[in-house]
Amino acid sequence: MCPPEDTYAFDNARAMQRRRLRALEALLDVGTIRHLDARGVDCGWRCLEVGAGGGSIAAWLCDRVGPDGAVVAADLDTTVLRELTRPNLDVRVHDVLADDLPEAQFDLVHLRLLLAWLSDPLAALRRLVAALRPGGWLVAEEMDFVSVAADPHLDARRRERFERVVGAHNAVLAAQHAFDPAYGRRLVSDLAATRLTGVESEGRVGMWRGGEAGGVVWQLTFAQLRDAMIGSGLVDGGDVDAAIALCEDPDLVFLSQVTMAAWGRCPPAAQPPASAARNATASPAASGASGSRVI
């Protein structure tokens, strides 16, 4: 087997992947917005949305920060993002592990379902923390697949088949795309290993159902990974096709993956001694305009 690559497994240009992104937004946006609202996102803020995907949170941020604020939405694949139109939105193709970021520019950096795809998520976090202004917030959300399990009321044959295909999904993504299906439990420690202060976290789960948004996400995920899962030898075509069909059946009720949110704050700027502050105020250079700008 070839070594895993830092590549996203899903093609945003495909119609089924667009549907998958919208279903994920329907499931996750309420919780995401609650966390962002609790951080005090307000008019005039400059925000960086990394791995912006379908763009629903970037759009929410644009509306929240208003015309005096700005939002940079960054992703390796901006196919769907390019359809967003907001006067205060800047869409960028960006590799968080390789491409430059401005330092100390953003009041908020938010990322969702990105770090688990990276070979060095801590390095990415450190780069993103460096982009925060003093006092700025970083909010990250990642999934942990440890909890995915069907309701025992479902008959044993279908329950075992569904869970077998979920396991094959985890194995294929880990083997072929460097994806860590258990990254959610690492998120807090990685944030704490940066210079963020006051790191806190909260996980959220739900009972998802076939035919609804949770079933749609898994159905479209299985469909896009079908050949890779069969090729792994962990499941056969009958297993995968049965699981895809089951995801449309309201009899399927299952515990979702944990979506772990964690957040922390960039330390405030050190206050200069009173004498230095007076000298800086008196200096003609102190009144000069800053040349900084958002990427």
Helices and strands as residue ranges (DSSP letters): H 15-38, E 46-50, H 56-65, E 70-75, G 81-83, E 89-93, E 106-112, G 115-117, H 121-130, E 132-144, G 145-147, E 149-150, H 156-177, G 183-185, H 187-192, E 197-204, E 207-209, H 213-232, H 237-246, E 253-255, E 258-265, H 274-282, G 284-287
